[in-house]
């Protein structure tokens, strides 16, 4: 078995990993040819990562020109503890205020549980200025160096 195969996460391991992590770094293609990297909060819906951002943000401008993005979620302080996922995705930008409101509410339920009516009101106020981003995976690579058992 190759090292690559040895460290690959199963679908169940990947789902658990994404559930426990908090930040995804999203790279979009900038107009100048340089990658534009930004951290985002996210939720997983039916196996896909979703996030939201301001409609006038640079990442949305980039996605309007080129819908491709690369996502990375990673953790680990030493080589033998590194775990992560890289996802090459096409991004569907959702502008419907109701869809964006539902997404924002779901994101805040994950990151700030118990916010109640105040959070729902804040999300409803922000939603008209925001978009939802649905990351439709094209290619996925995972790694979990803990599976190496200390051997390199």
DSSP file (Angstrom, degrees, kcal/mol; ACC not computed):
  #  RESIDUE AA STRUCTURE BP1 BP2  ACC     N-H-->O    O-->H-N    N-H-->O    O-->H-N    TCO  KAPPA ALPHA  PHI   PSI    X-CA   Y-CA   Z-CA
    1    1 A X              0   0    0      0, 0.0     2,-0.0     0, 0.0     5,-0.0   0.000 360.0 360.0 360.0 134.0    0.0    0.0    0.0
    2    2 A X     >  -     0   0    0      1,-0.1     4,-2.2     4,-0.0     5,-0.1  -0.324 360.0-115.8 -71.8 158.2    1.4    3.4   -0.9
    3    3 A X  H  > S+     0   0    0      1,-0.2     4,-1.9     2,-0.2     5,-0.2   0.890 117.9  56.7 -58.9 -39.5    1.9    6.1    1.7
    4    4 A X  H  > S+     0   0    0      1,-0.2     4,-0.8     2,-0.2    -1,-0.2   0.934 109.8  43.4 -59.1 -47.4   -0.8    8.2    0.0
    5    5 A X  H  4 S+     0   0    0      1,-0.2     3,-0.3     2,-0.2    -1,-0.2   0.852 110.6  57.7 -65.9 -34.1   -3.3    5.4    0.3
    6    6 A X  H  < S+     0   0    0     -4,-2.2    -1,-0.2     1,-0.2    -2,-0.2   0.845 111.5  39.3 -66.4 -34.8   -2.2    4.8    3.9
    7    7 A X  H  < S+     0   0    0     -4,-1.9   137,-0.9    -3,-0.2    -1,-0.2   0.524  86.4 118.2 -96.3  -5.3   -3.0    8.3    5.0
    8    8 A X     <  -     0   0    0     -4,-0.8     2,-0.2    -3,-0.3   135,-0.1  -0.359  62.4-127.7 -63.6 137.8   -6.2    8.9    3.1
    9    9 A X        -     0   0    0     75,-0.2   133,-0.1     1,-0.1     2,-0.1  -0.605  17.6-124.3 -82.9 145.9   -9.3    9.5    5.2
   10   10 A X     >  -     0   0    0     -2,-0.2     4,-2.7     1,-0.1     5,-0.2  -0.339  33.5-100.5 -74.8 168.9  -12.5    7.4    4.7
   11   11 A X  H  > S+     0   0    0      1,-0.2     4,-2.3     2,-0.2     5,-0.1   0.898 126.4  49.4 -58.4 -40.6  -15.7    9.2    4.0
   12   12 A X  H  > S+     0   0    0      2,-0.2     4,-2.2     1,-0.2    -1,-0.2   0.902 111.0  48.7 -66.9 -41.6  -16.7    8.8    7.7
   13   13 A X  H  > S+     0   0    0      2,-0.2     4,-2.5     1,-0.2    -2,-0.2   0.901 111.5  50.0 -64.8 -40.8  -13.4   10.1    8.9
   14   14 A X  H  X S+     0   0    0     -4,-2.7     4,-2.7     2,-0.2     5,-0.2   0.923 109.9  50.1 -63.7 -44.4  -13.6   13.1    6.6
   15   15 A X  H  X S+     0   0    0     -4,-2.3     4,-1.7     1,-0.2    -2,-0.2   0.917 113.1  46.3 -60.9 -43.4  -17.2   13.9    7.8
   16   16 A X  H  X S+     0   0    0     -4,-2.2     4,-1.7     2,-0.2    -1,-0.2   0.900 111.9  52.0 -65.6 -40.5  -16.0   13.7   11.4
   17   17 A X  H  X S+     0   0    0     -4,-2.5     4,-1.7     1,-0.2     3,-0.2   0.938 110.6  46.4 -60.6 -49.0  -13.0   15.9   10.7
   18   18 A X  H  < S+     0   0    0     -4,-2.7    -1,-0.2     1,-0.2    -2,-0.2   0.837 110.4  55.0 -64.3 -32.1  -15.0   18.6    9.0
   19   19 A X  H  < S+     0   0    0     -4,-1.7    -1,-0.2    -5,-0.2    -2,-0.2   0.859 112.0  42.2 -68.5 -35.2  -17.5   18.5   11.9
   20   20 A X  H  < S+     0   0    0     -4,-1.7    -2,-0.2    -3,-0.2    -1,-0.2   0.730 102.1  79.7 -86.6 -22.1  -14.8   19.1   14.5
   21   21 A X     <  -     0   0    0     -4,-1.7     3,-0.1    -5,-0.2    54,-0.1  -0.393  57.9-163.3 -84.5 165.6  -12.8   21.8   12.6
   22   22 A X        +     0   0    0      1,-0.2    20,-0.4    -2,-0.1     2,-0.4   0.671  61.1  52.7-121.9 -26.3  -13.9   25.4   12.5
   23   23 A X        -     0   0    0     51,-0.1     2,-0.4    18,-0.1    51,-0.3  -0.954  50.4-167.8-127.1 134.0  -12.2   27.3    9.6
   24   24 A X  E     -A   40   0A   0     16,-2.4    16,-2.5    -2,-0.4     2,-0.6  -0.963  18.8-140.3-112.4 136.0  -11.8   26.6    5.9
   25   25 A X  E     -AB  39  72A   0     47,-2.8    47,-2.0    -2,-0.4     2,-0.5  -0.867  19.1-157.8 -95.4 125.5   -9.3   28.6    3.9
   26   26 A X  E     -AB  38  71A   0     12,-3.2    12,-2.0    -2,-0.6     2,-0.6  -0.910   5.5-163.7-110.0 123.0  -10.8   29.5    0.5
   27   27 A X  E     +AB  37  70A   0     43,-3.1    43,-2.1    -2,-0.5     2,-0.3  -0.930  11.3 178.1-107.7 122.2   -8.5   30.3   -2.5
   28   28 A X  E     -AB  36  69A   0      8,-2.4     8,-2.8    -2,-0.6     2,-0.7  -0.760  37.3 -99.7-113.3 166.3  -10.1   32.1   -5.5
   29   29 A X  E     -A   35   0A   0     39,-0.6     6,-0.2    37,-0.3    36,-0.1  -0.776  38.5-143.5 -92.6 113.3   -8.3   33.2   -8.6
   30   30 A X    >   -     0   0    0      4,-1.8     3,-1.9    -2,-0.7    29,-0.0  -0.306  21.9-113.5 -73.4 158.0   -7.6   36.9   -8.5
   31   31 A X  T 3  S+     0   0    0      1,-0.3    -1,-0.1     2,-0.1    -2,-0.0   0.809 117.7  56.0 -58.9 -32.0   -7.8   39.2  -11.6
   32   32 A X  T 3  S-     0   0    0      2,-0.2    -1,-0.3     1,-0.0     3,-0.1   0.395 121.8-105.5 -84.7   3.6   -4.0   39.7  -11.4
   33   33 A X  S <  S+     0   0    0     -3,-1.9     2,-0.3     1,-0.3    -2,-0.1   0.329  84.4 119.9  90.9  -8.3   -3.4   35.9  -11.5
   34   34 A X  S    S-     0   0    0     -5,-0.1    -4,-1.8     1,-0.1    -1,-0.3  -0.697  70.6-107.5 -90.5 142.2   -2.5   35.6   -7.9
   35   35 A X  E     -A   29   0A   0     -2,-0.3     2,-0.6    -6,-0.2    -6,-0.2  -0.397  25.3-145.5 -64.2 144.1   -4.5   33.4   -5.5
   36   36 A X  E     -A   28   0A   0     -8,-2.8    -8,-2.4    -2,-0.1     2,-0.4  -0.961  18.2-165.6-114.2 112.6   -6.7   35.2   -3.1
   37   37 A X  E     +A   27   0A   0     -2,-0.6     2,-0.3   -10,-0.2   -10,-0.2  -0.850  13.8 165.5-107.7 132.8   -6.9   33.3    0.2
   38   38 A X  E     -A   26   0A   0    -12,-2.0   -12,-3.2    -2,-0.4     2,-0.2  -0.997  32.2-124.0-145.1 139.7   -9.5   34.0    2.9
   39   39 A X  E     -A   25   0A   0     -2,-0.3     2,-0.3   -14,-0.2   -14,-0.2  -0.589  33.9-176.5 -80.5 145.3  -10.6   32.1    6.0
   40   40 A X  E     -A   24   0A   0    -16,-2.5   -16,-2.4    -2,-0.2     2,-0.2  -0.985  28.9-123.7-139.9 148.7  -14.3   31.3    6.3
   41   41 A X        -     0   0    0     -2,-0.3    11,-0.4    11,-0.2     2,-0.3  -0.620  43.4-176.4 -77.7 153.5  -16.8   29.8    8.7
   42   42 A X        -     0   0    0    -20,-0.4     2,-0.3    -2,-0.2     9,-0.2  -0.959  26.1-152.6-148.9 164.3  -18.7   26.9    7.1
   43   43 A X  E     -C   50   0A   0      7,-2.1     7,-2.6    -2,-0.3     2,-0.5  -0.933  23.6-126.2-130.4 159.3  -21.4   24.3    7.4
   44   44 A X  E     -C   49   0A   0     -2,-0.3     2,-0.5     5,-0.2     5,-0.2  -0.941  24.9-177.2-109.2 125.8  -21.6   20.9    5.7
   45   45 A X  E >  S-C   48   0A   0      3,-3.0     3,-2.4    -2,-0.5    -2,-0.0  -0.984  73.2 -22.8-123.3 118.6  -24.9   20.3    3.8
   46   46 A X  T 3  S-     0   0    0     -2,-0.5    -1,-0.1     1,-0.3     3,-0.1   0.866 128.9 -49.0  49.0  42.2  -25.3   16.8    2.2
   47   47 A X  T 3  S+     0   0    0      1,-0.2     2,-0.4   -32,-0.0    -1,-0.3   0.404 118.2 109.1  83.0  -2.5  -21.5   16.4    2.1
   48   48 A X  E <   -C   45   0A   0     -3,-2.4    -3,-3.0    88,-0.1     2,-0.3  -0.853  67.9-123.0-108.8 142.6  -20.8   19.8    0.6
   49   49 A X  E     -CD  44 135A   0     86,-0.5    86,-2.7    -2,-0.4     2,-0.3  -0.640  29.9-174.0 -79.6 139.8  -19.2   22.8    2.3
   50   50 A X  E     +CD  43 134A   0     -7,-2.6    -7,-2.1    -2,-0.3     2,-0.3  -0.973   8.8 163.6-130.7 146.0  -21.3   26.0    2.3
   51   51 A X  E     - D   0 133A   0     82,-2.1    82,-3.5    -2,-0.3     2,-0.3  -0.905  22.7-135.0-147.6 176.2  -20.3   29.5    3.5
   52   52 A X  E     + D   0 132A   0    -11,-0.4     2,-0.3    -2,-0.3   -11,-0.2  -0.956  22.6 163.7-136.8 160.4  -21.4   33.0    3.2
   53   53 A X  E     - D   0 131A   0     78,-1.7    78,-2.6    -2,-0.3     2,-0.2  -0.957  48.1 -66.4-160.7 170.6  -19.7   36.3    2.6
   54   54 A X  E >   - D   0 130A   0     -2,-0.3     3,-2.0    76,-0.2     6,-0.3  -0.478  41.8-130.0 -68.6 138.0  -20.5   39.9    1.6
   55   55 A X  T 3  S+     0   0    0     74,-2.7    75,-0.1     1,-0.3    -1,-0.1   0.767 107.4  50.5 -61.0 -27.5  -21.7   40.2   -2.0
   56   56 A X  T 3  S+     0   0    0     73,-0.4    -1,-0.3     4,-0.1    74,-0.1   0.294  84.8 124.0 -95.1  10.3  -19.2   42.9   -2.7
   57   57 A X  S <> S-     0   0    0     -3,-2.0     4,-2.0     1,-0.1     3,-0.2  -0.246  73.9-115.0 -69.4 159.3  -16.2   41.0   -1.3
   58   58 A X  H  > S+     0   0    0      1,-0.2     4,-2.7     2,-0.2     5,-0.2   0.872 114.9  57.8 -61.3 -37.7  -13.1   40.3   -3.5
   59   59 A X  H  > S+     0   0    0      1,-0.2     4,-2.3     2,-0.2    -1,-0.2   0.885 106.9  47.9 -64.2 -36.2  -13.7   36.6   -3.4
   60   60 A X  H  > S+     0   0    0     -6,-0.3     4,-2.1     2,-0.2    -1,-0.2   0.914 110.4  51.4 -69.4 -41.6  -17.2   37.0   -4.9
   61   61 A X  H  X S+     0   0    0     -4,-2.0     4,-1.1     1,-0.2    -2,-0.2   0.925 111.7  48.3 -58.3 -43.0  -15.8   39.3   -7.6
   62   62 A X  H >X S+     0   0    0     -4,-2.7     4,-2.3     1,-0.2     3,-0.6   0.919 110.6  50.4 -62.7 -43.1  -13.2   36.6   -8.3
   63   63 A X  H 3< S+     0   0    0     -4,-2.3    -1,-0.2     1,-0.2    -2,-0.2   0.793 102.5  60.6 -67.6 -28.3  -15.9   33.9   -8.4
   64   64 A X  H 3< S+     0   0    0     -4,-2.1    -1,-0.2     1,-0.2    -2,-0.2   0.825 113.5  37.6 -66.9 -29.9  -18.0   36.0  -10.8
   65   65 A X  H << S+     0   0    0     -4,-1.1     2,-0.3    -3,-0.6    -2,-0.2   0.827 137.9  10.8 -84.6 -36.4  -15.1   35.8  -13.3
   66   66 A X     <  -     0   0    0     -4,-2.3   -37,-0.3    -5,-0.1    -1,-0.3  -0.924  62.8-156.3-150.5 113.2  -14.0   32.2  -12.5
   67   67 A X        +     0   0    0     -2,-0.3    24,-2.7    -3,-0.2     2,-0.3   0.379  60.4 109.7 -79.5   6.8  -16.2   29.9  -10.4
   68   68 A X  E     + E   0  90A   0     22,-0.2   -39,-0.6    -6,-0.2     2,-0.3  -0.617  39.3 167.2 -86.5 142.3  -13.3   27.7   -9.4
   69   69 A X  E     -BE  28  89A   0     20,-2.6    20,-3.0    -2,-0.3     2,-0.4  -0.982  26.5-142.5-145.2 154.6  -12.0   27.7   -5.8
   70   70 A X  E     -BE  27  88A   0    -43,-2.1   -43,-3.1    -2,-0.3     2,-0.3  -0.987  19.7-162.5-118.3 132.3   -9.7   25.5   -3.8
   71   71 A X  E     -BE  26  87A   0     16,-2.8    16,-2.3    -2,-0.4     2,-0.4  -0.847   5.7-171.1-112.2 147.1  -10.5   24.9   -0.1
   72   72 A X  E     +BE  25  86A   0    -47,-2.0   -47,-2.8    -2,-0.3     2,-0.4  -0.980   9.8 178.6-141.3 131.9   -8.3   23.7    2.7
   73   73 A X  E     + E   0  85A   0     12,-2.1    12,-2.4    -2,-0.4     2,-0.3  -1.000  23.5 160.8-123.0 127.4   -9.1   22.6    6.2
   74   74 A X  E     + E   0  84A   0     -2,-0.4     2,-0.3   -51,-0.3    10,-0.2  -0.972  17.4 177.3-147.7 160.1   -6.1   21.4    8.2
   75   75 A X  E     + E   0  83A   0      8,-2.4     8,-2.5    -2,-0.3     2,-0.1  -0.971  27.6  99.2-154.8 163.4   -4.9   20.8   11.8
   76   76 A X        -     0   0    0     -2,-0.3     6,-0.1     6,-0.2     3,-0.1  -0.042  43.2-143.6 124.3 136.0   -1.8   19.4   13.5
   77   77 A X  S    S+     0   0    0      1,-0.1     2,-0.3    -2,-0.1    -1,-0.1   0.670  86.0  33.8 -98.7 -21.8    1.2   20.9   15.3
   78   78 A X  S >> S-     0   0    0      1,-0.1     3,-2.4     0, 0.0     4,-0.6  -0.915  89.0-104.4-133.7 160.7    3.8   18.3   14.2
   79   79 A X  G >4 S+     0   0    0     -2,-0.3     3,-1.2     1,-0.3    66,-0.1   0.861 118.8  54.8 -52.4 -42.2    4.2   16.2   11.1
   80   80 A X  G 34 S+     0   0    0      1,-0.2    -1,-0.3    70,-0.1    68,-0.2   0.558 111.6  45.8 -73.3  -5.2    3.0   13.0   12.8
   81   81 A X  G <4 S+     0   0    0     -3,-2.4    -1,-0.2    64,-0.1    -2,-0.2   0.383  80.1 128.9-113.8   0.6   -0.3   14.8   13.7
   82   82 A X    <<  +     0   0    0     -3,-1.2    63,-3.3    -4,-0.6    64,-0.4  -0.358  26.9 166.3 -65.0 131.9   -1.1   16.6   10.4
   83   83 A X  E     +EF  75 144A   0     -8,-2.5    -8,-2.4    61,-0.2     2,-0.3  -0.988  11.0 126.7-139.9 147.6   -4.6   16.0    9.1
   84   84 A X  E     -EF  74 143A   0     59,-2.5    59,-2.2    -2,-0.3     2,-0.3  -0.995  39.4-125.7-179.6 178.4   -6.5   17.8    6.4
   85   85 A X  E     -EF  73 142A   0    -12,-2.4   -12,-2.1    -2,-0.3     2,-0.4  -0.994   9.2-161.1-144.2 139.8   -8.5   18.0    3.3
   86   86 A X  E     -EF  72 141A   0     55,-2.8    55,-2.5    -2,-0.3     2,-0.5  -0.994  14.0-168.7-119.6 129.4   -8.0   20.0    0.0
   87   87 A X  E     -EF  71 140A   0    -16,-2.3   -16,-2.8    -2,-0.4     2,-0.6  -0.972  13.9-156.9-123.8 120.5  -11.1   20.4   -2.1
   88   88 A X  E     +EF  70 139A   0     51,-2.9    50,-3.9    -2,-0.5    51,-1.7  -0.864  35.8 169.6 -89.6 125.8  -11.1   21.7   -5.7
   89   89 A X  E     -EF  69 137A   0    -20,-3.0   -20,-2.6    -2,-0.6     2,-0.4  -0.943  42.2-130.5-140.7 154.6  -14.6   23.0   -6.3
   90   90 A X  E     -EF  68 136A   0     46,-2.3    46,-3.1    -2,-0.3     2,-0.5  -0.884  37.0-135.8 -97.0 141.1  -16.8   24.9   -8.5
   91   91 A X  E     - F   0 135A   0    -24,-2.7     2,-0.6    -2,-0.4    44,-0.2  -0.866  11.6-157.8-109.3 126.8  -18.7   27.5   -6.5
   92   92 A X  E     - F   0 134A   0     42,-2.7    42,-2.6    -2,-0.5     2,-0.6  -0.904  16.5-148.1 -97.3 120.9  -22.4   28.2   -6.9
   93   93 A X  E     - F   0 133A   0     -2,-0.6     2,-0.5    40,-0.2    40,-0.2  -0.813   9.2-157.6 -93.7 121.3  -23.2   31.7   -5.6
   94   94 A X  E     + F   0 132A   0     38,-3.2    38,-2.7    -2,-0.6    -2,-0.0  -0.870  19.5 170.9-102.5 126.5  -26.7   32.0   -4.1
   95   95 A X        +     0   0    0     -2,-0.5     2,-0.2    36,-0.2    -1,-0.1   0.528  37.1 119.0-111.5 -10.8  -28.2   35.5   -3.9
   96   96 A X     >  -     0   0    0      1,-0.2     4,-2.6    36,-0.1     5,-0.2  -0.418  61.6-140.4 -60.9 124.1  -31.8   34.7   -2.9
   97   97 A X  H  > S+     0   0    0      1,-0.2     4,-2.7     2,-0.2     5,-0.2   0.845  99.9  52.1 -60.2 -36.9  -32.2   36.5    0.5
   98   98 A X  H  > S+     0   0    0      2,-0.2     4,-2.4     1,-0.2    -1,-0.2   0.918 111.1  46.9 -66.4 -42.2  -34.2   33.6    2.0
   99   99 A X  H  > S+     0   0    0      2,-0.2     4,-2.2     1,-0.2    -2,-0.2   0.920 114.9  47.1 -63.2 -44.0  -31.5   31.1    1.0
  100  100 A X  H  X S+     0   0    0     -4,-2.6     4,-2.9     2,-0.2    -2,-0.2   0.887 111.2  51.3 -66.4 -39.9  -28.8   33.4    2.4
  101  101 A X  H  X S+     0   0    0     -4,-2.7     4,-2.4    -5,-0.2    -2,-0.2   0.927 110.6  48.1 -62.7 -45.8  -30.8   34.0    5.6
  102  102 A X  H  X S+     0   0    0     -4,-2.4     4,-2.1     2,-0.2    -2,-0.2   0.915 113.8  47.8 -61.1 -42.8  -31.3   30.2    6.2
  103  103 A X  H  X S+     0   0    0     -4,-2.2     4,-2.7     2,-0.2    -2,-0.2   0.938 111.5  49.2 -64.4 -47.7  -27.6   29.6    5.6
  104  104 A X  H  X S+     0   0    0     -4,-2.9     4,-2.5     1,-0.2     5,-0.2   0.897 110.8  50.9 -58.9 -41.0  -26.5   32.5    7.9
  105  105 A X  H  X S+     0   0    0     -4,-2.4     4,-1.7     1,-0.2    -1,-0.2   0.902 111.0  48.6 -62.5 -41.6  -28.8   31.1   10.6
  106  106 A X  H  X S+     0   0    0     -4,-2.1     4,-1.4     2,-0.2    -2,-0.2   0.899 110.6  50.8 -66.0 -41.2  -27.3   27.7   10.2
  107  107 A X  H  X S+     0   0    0     -4,-2.7     4,-2.3     1,-0.2     3,-0.4   0.936 111.9  46.3 -62.2 -46.4  -23.7   29.0   10.3
  108  108 A X  H  X S+     0   0    0     -4,-2.5     4,-2.6     1,-0.2    -1,-0.2   0.803 106.1  59.2 -70.0 -27.6  -24.4   31.0   13.5
  109  109 A X  H  < S+     0   0    0     -4,-1.7    -1,-0.2    -5,-0.2    -2,-0.2   0.852 111.8  42.4 -65.1 -32.5  -26.1   28.0   15.1
  110  110 A X  H  < S+     0   0    0     -4,-1.4     3,-0.3    -3,-0.4    -2,-0.2   0.899 126.2  30.2 -78.1 -42.2  -22.8   26.1   14.6
  111  111 A X  H  < S+     0   0    0     -4,-2.3    -3,-0.2     1,-0.2    -2,-0.2   0.711 134.5  23.8 -96.0 -22.7  -20.4   28.9   15.7
  112  112 A X  S >< S-     0   0    0     -4,-2.6     3,-1.0    -5,-0.3    -1,-0.2  -0.461  80.2-172.4-140.4  64.3  -22.5   30.8   18.3
  113  113 A X  T 3   +     0   0    0     -3,-0.3    -4,-0.1     1,-0.2    -3,-0.1  -0.227  67.6  31.3 -62.5 148.7  -25.1   28.4   19.6
  114  114 A X  T 3  S+     0   0    0     -5,-0.0    -1,-0.2     1,-0.0    -5,-0.1   0.585  73.9 128.9  84.3  10.5  -27.8   29.8   21.9
  115  115 A X    X>  +     0   0    0     -3,-1.0     4,-0.8    -7,-0.2     3,-0.8   0.759  41.4 176.2 -71.2 -24.0  -27.9   33.2   20.3
  116  116 A X  H 3>  -     0   0    0      1,-0.2     4,-2.1     2,-0.2     3,-0.3  -0.172  55.7 -10.0  61.8-143.9  -31.6   33.1   19.9
  117  117 A X  H 3> S+     0   0    0      1,-0.2     4,-2.6     2,-0.2    -1,-0.2   0.822 130.9  59.4 -63.1 -35.0  -33.7   35.9   18.5
  118  118 A X  H <> S+     0   0    0     -3,-0.8     4,-2.1     2,-0.2    -1,-0.2   0.911 109.1  44.1 -62.5 -42.0  -30.8   38.5   18.6
  119  119 A X  H  X S+     0   0    0     -4,-0.8     4,-2.9    -3,-0.3     5,-0.2   0.922 112.6  51.8 -68.5 -43.8  -28.7   36.3   16.2
  120  120 A X  H  X S+     0   0    0     -4,-2.1     4,-2.3     1,-0.2    -2,-0.2   0.899 111.3  48.1 -59.7 -39.8  -31.7   35.6   14.0
  121  121 A X  H  X S+     0   0    0     -4,-2.6     4,-1.9     2,-0.2    -1,-0.2   0.915 111.7  49.2 -67.0 -42.9  -32.3   39.4   13.7
  122  122 A X  H  X S+     0   0    0     -4,-2.1     4,-1.9     2,-0.2    -2,-0.2   0.920 112.2  48.4 -62.2 -44.1  -28.7   40.1   13.0
  123  123 A X  H  X S+     0   0    0     -4,-2.9     4,-2.5     1,-0.2    -2,-0.2   0.920 109.9  52.1 -62.5 -44.2  -28.5   37.5   10.3
  124  124 A X  H  X S+     0   0    0     -4,-2.3     4,-0.6    -5,-0.2    -1,-0.2   0.861 110.3  49.0 -61.6 -36.1  -31.8   38.8    8.7
  125  125 A X  H  < S+     0   0    0     -4,-1.9    -1,-0.2     1,-0.2     3,-0.2   0.860 116.5  41.7 -71.4 -35.1  -30.3   42.3    8.7
  126  126 A X  H >< S+     0   0    0     -4,-1.9     3,-2.2     1,-0.2     4,-0.5   0.802  94.6  81.3 -81.1 -29.7  -27.0   41.1    7.0
  127  127 A X  H >< S+     0   0    0     -4,-2.5     3,-1.5     1,-0.3    -1,-0.2   0.811  83.9  58.6 -52.6 -40.6  -28.6   38.7    4.5
  128  128 A X  T 3< S+     0   0    0     -4,-0.6    -1,-0.3     1,-0.3    -2,-0.1   0.757 110.7  45.0 -63.1 -19.6  -29.5   41.3    1.9
  129  129 A X  T <  S+     0   0    0     -3,-2.2   -74,-2.7    -4,-0.2   -73,-0.4   0.430 110.1  68.6 -98.6  -0.6  -25.8   42.3    1.7
  130  130 A X  E <   -D   54   0A   0     -3,-1.5     2,-0.3    -4,-0.5   -76,-0.2  -0.647  62.1-148.2-117.5 169.2  -24.5   38.8    1.6
  131  131 A X  E     -D   53   0A   0    -78,-2.6   -78,-1.7    -2,-0.2     2,-0.4  -0.944  18.2-124.9-130.5 155.7  -24.4   35.7   -0.7
  132  132 A X  E     -DF  52  94A   0    -38,-2.7   -38,-3.2    -2,-0.3     2,-0.5  -0.795  20.3-151.7 -95.1 145.5  -24.3   32.0    0.0
  133  133 A X  E     -DF  51  93A   0    -82,-3.5   -82,-2.1    -2,-0.4     2,-0.6  -0.974   6.4-166.2-122.8 120.3  -21.5   30.0   -1.5
  134  134 A X  E     -DF  50  92A   0    -42,-2.6   -42,-2.7    -2,-0.5     2,-0.9  -0.924  12.1-150.0-105.4 118.3  -22.0   26.3   -2.3
  135  135 A X  E     -DF  49  91A   0    -86,-2.7     2,-0.8    -2,-0.6   -86,-0.5  -0.796   7.9-163.0 -95.5 106.1  -18.7   24.5   -2.9
  136  136 A X  E     - F   0  90A   0    -46,-3.1   -46,-2.3    -2,-0.9   -88,-0.1  -0.797  24.1-126.9 -93.0 107.9  -19.4   21.6   -5.4
  137  137 A X  E     + F   0  89A   0     -2,-0.8   -48,-0.3   -48,-0.2     3,-0.1  -0.249  35.5 170.5 -63.7 135.6  -16.4   19.3   -5.1
  138  138 A X  E    S+     0   0A   0    -50,-3.9     2,-0.3     1,-0.4   -49,-0.2   0.670  76.4   5.6-106.8 -36.5  -14.5   18.4   -8.3
  139  139 A X  E     - F   0  88A   0    -51,-1.7   -51,-2.9     2,-0.0    -1,-0.4  -0.984  65.3-163.5-151.9 139.5  -11.6   16.7   -6.6
  140  140 A X  E     - F   0  87A   0     -2,-0.3     2,-0.4   -53,-0.2   -53,-0.2  -0.992   5.2-176.7-131.0 131.7  -10.8   15.9   -3.0
  141  141 A X  E     - F   0  86A   0    -55,-2.5   -55,-2.8    -2,-0.4     2,-0.3  -0.997  10.3-176.5-126.1 131.8   -7.5   14.9   -1.3
  142  142 A X  E     - F   0  85A   0     -2,-0.4     2,-0.3   -57,-0.2   -57,-0.2  -0.872   5.5-172.3-124.6 158.0   -7.3   14.0    2.4
  143  143 A X  E     + F   0  84A   0    -59,-2.2   -59,-2.5    -2,-0.3     2,-0.3  -0.989  13.8 178.4-150.5 144.2   -4.5   13.2    4.7
  144  144 A X  E >   - F   0  83A   0   -137,-0.9     3,-1.8    -2,-0.3   -61,-0.2  -0.785   5.6-173.6-144.6  95.0   -4.2   11.9    8.3
  145  145 A X  G >  S+     0   0    0    -63,-3.3     3,-1.8     1,-0.3     5,-0.5   0.636  77.0  79.2 -69.4 -13.4   -0.5   11.4    9.2
  146  146 A X  G >  S+     0   0    0    -64,-0.4     3,-1.4     1,-0.3    -1,-0.3   0.797  82.8  67.5 -62.0 -25.3   -1.6    9.8   12.5
  147  147 A X  G <  S+     0   0    0     -3,-1.8    -1,-0.3     1,-0.3    -2,-0.2   0.631  84.3  71.4 -69.7 -13.1   -2.1    6.7   10.5
  148  148 A X  G X  S-     0   0    0     -3,-1.8     3,-1.6   -68,-0.2    -1,-0.3   0.641  96.1-137.9 -78.5 -14.0    1.6    6.4    9.8
  149  149 A X  T <   -     0   0    0     -3,-1.4    -3,-0.1    -4,-0.3    -2,-0.1   0.819  67.6 -53.5  62.6  31.2    2.2    5.4   13.5
  150  150 A X  T 3  S+     0   0    0     -5,-0.5     2,-0.3     1,-0.3    -1,-0.3   0.325 111.3 120.6  87.2  -9.4    5.2    7.6   13.8
  151  151 A X    <         0   0    0     -3,-1.6    -1,-0.3     1,-0.1    -3,-0.0  -0.682 360.0 360.0 -89.5 143.0    7.0    6.1   10.7
  152  152 A X              0   0    0     -2,-0.3    -1,-0.1    -3,-0.1    -3,-0.1   0.345 360.0 360.0-122.3 360.0    7.9    8.3    7.8
